Amino acid sequence: MRRAAAVLAGLLALLVAGPAPAASATPGPPSAPEYWFDDWQVPRIWAGGAQGQGVTIAEIDTGVNADLAELSGRVLKGKDFGVGGDGRTDREVDAFGHGTAMASIMVARPGLLDITGLAPDAKILPIAVPLRGTTDAGRADRLPDAIRWAADHHARVISMSLGGKRSPKFDTQSCSDDEQSAIYYALRKGALVLASVGNTGPHRNFVEDPAVCLGVVAVGAVDATGTVAHFSTRQPYVTLVAPGVDVPSLGRLSGQAYAGDGTSQATAIASAVAALVWSKYPDLSARQVVARLLATLDGRRSRPSPAYGYGRLNAYRAVTADVPDSAPNPVYSAVAPFLARELALRRERLPDPPAPAVTKTRSTGSYVVGDAPRVTGDVVTGAVFAGIGLVALVALGFVGVRGRRRRRAAPGVLWTAPVPGWPAVAYGTPSPAASSPAASSPAVPSPAAPDWPPPPPPAAQWSSAPPPPESWAPPRRRPLPGRRPPDPDAEP
């Protein structure tokens, strides 16, 4: 499935001006200030010791132009799953540079137009995947591989400002089995996974993965007043909303900047907030970080709204509030039994341990050599019965080995219930051994085995219009006035 980065903005003419204006109390250009810095008292958060230090954010996107001065020292060597490389080249054809833009929202140091990242001391691990609009768009996106790679390379936060539409006309699962498995893997490795819900609101509201996948913090967008953006997708799996309207960011070309709208930007900001929390409380688990984010939401509600999720993100409260260890976490509570079930199935399929090594032992008695035994009728009868017993034993052993191999080879079931109210769906080819609760682990919670193939989600949660093969609408952005004057010392 081809994917597209989630961006939506008005397109204006690119203007050329003089040097960037001096920094004000609110960072960003006057025409698109970073208003969440004021709303969340970000300078106070930083002064309290939370600037994202020690946290690696894996950004799965189009790649990041690590040569921009504002990103210097903040972009690690990553991986390019398209044409190859270390992810430090932005593959988007458009000058906006989606991956670079999201990285600047998270970690940029003040420079062009005073655009400043929310977690400036965090590090970006760039992971480029082929998306619509990139130079390698014709290749498979390999998103599951990218998620696993991020988890294996010590990313604490995995940020995905991208998505692909799902439809019951073409898909039997709301989240593909390979993506759900990769997300389970990342969660087991201790990573926090966020994804944008999409920009198909308020009417089409396509179901999109990976936001729909179990265990993902699905992020929608609000404007400066805290009102949900008209384009933000409405779905029952929305977890929370964050600023995503008129957000300034750096372009992939030096000296260019844009203001954009989208759940992409909201996801980048939410990922940076997670980094702030983790830098303040480095001993927290991913589950505890998510619990803290949810417990401190503005307008928090006990049941998620399709537009706002559980509420509006508040970085200041997330970093400074007293949050009890018992704070509810519906994201992880929903995924916990499925992770436990998958772990039990994995253990069932582990190979048998090797036989113990043969050791040399001393005889415990003595013997003498006597005459050779005589072959009598009793000896012949005993030999016959012994032969029959040996044949039976070999046959039983063969059946037993075949049975163990069959159970070992049986595919496991990756359980998930991606959307509240949807029927549980078992991904993978079902088998009686895999679909039934394991007798050897009665304490492991397991959902009821569903029908196969699973029924589609309720029609009201799917768009009636079939989606095209590609994902979201072509991104549009507003270039910001002001280009940085050329550096006389820079190479042409």
C-alpha positions, 0 to 999 in steps of 0.5 A: 500500500502506498502511503502519503504524509498527512499535511493540509494547508493553504498554498500561497506565494513564496516571498523573498525577504531579508534576514529573519526577524528577532526572536519574540516571547513566542517562537516562530514567525509573526504570521505563524507563531508557535502558540503552544509554547505560551499555552503550555509555558514551555520555557518553564518546562525547560527551566525545570529540567525537561528538554528531551535530553536522553530521549531518541525519537524514531521518526518514520517518514520521508527522511530528514535533511540533517545538513540544516544548521537548525538540526545540526547535532540532533539527527542520528544515523538511521536507515532508508528502507527505500533506495538505501542510506542512513535516513539523513536525506529527505526523499520528498520531491516537494521542497516542503520536505515532510520528514524534515518539517516534522523533525524541526517541530520536535528538535530544531534550535532557533534559526530561520524565522525563530522556528524552535523545536519543542524538545530541543535536546532530544535526538531524531533517529530518521527512518525513511520509507517510500511514500507517495510524493517521494523519489522512491514512491514506487517501492513497498513502504516496508513500514513493519520493518521500519517499526521493528528497526526503530525498536531494535535501535533503542528508540523510546518514542516511535513517531509516524506522521503517515497513514494508509486507508483501510476499507472493508471492500479491500481489507478484512482487518482494520490493521494488517497482521504484519503491522500489528505484529511489528507494533506488538514487538515495539511495545514489548521492547519498551517503545511508545508508538504514536501515529496520526489519525489522518486528514479526512474529516469531518465527513469521509473519516477513513479508517487508517493504519497504523493509527487504528492498530492496537497499542498506538497513541492515535493523534488528532489535531486542534487549532489555537483555540482548542477546537478540533480541526475540520480536517482531523479524522473522526474515529472512535480510536482517536486517543488525544488531540494536539496542536495541528493548525498553522504550525511553522516548520523548516523546509528540506531546502536551507532557507525555506520555511512553511506553515502547515495544517495536519494531524502530521504536525499534531503527532510530531508535537505529541511525540515531542511532549512524550520526550519532555515527560521521559526526560523529566522522569527517565525511569518511567516505562512507556506505559507510565508515560502514556498514563501521565499524558492521558491523566493530564489532558485538558477536557479529559473524558472517561470515554473517548470522543471520535473528534477529541479522543480522551482530551487535549494534550497539555505538556505543562501538566504532563511534566509537572502534575502529580500523577498516581501510579494507578492512573488509568491507561486505556491504550495499554489496558486494551493491548495487555491481554493480547500481548500476553496471549501472543507471548503464550503462543510464542512460548508454545512454539519454542523448540524442545530443549536438546537432550542432556549430554552423555557423561561417562560413569563408572560401573556400580558393580562387578562382573565375571565372564562365563560360558556363552548362553544357550538358545532355548525356547524361552529365549526365542519367545522373549526375543519375539515379544521384545521385537514386537514391543520395539516396533510399537515403541518406534511407531508411537515415537514417530506419531509423537514427533509428528504431533510436536512438529505440527504444533510447533509449525502451527501459525500463531494468532496475533489478537487485536481489537483495534476499535472500541466496539469492533469484534475481536479479530485474529490475524494470521491463519487460524488453527485449533491449536492456536485459536483455543486458549493454551491449556498449559497457561490458564492464567493468561487472559485470552479473548473469545475466538472469533469467526473466520474470516472476521466480520467487517467493522460497523458500516458507520465507521467506514466511509461509503466511498472506496478509497483510491490505492494511495492514501491521503490527499496531496499535501498543500502548505503555506510558504512563510515569508522570509528566506535566510540570506545566502551564507557567503561562506557556504559552497555554491 
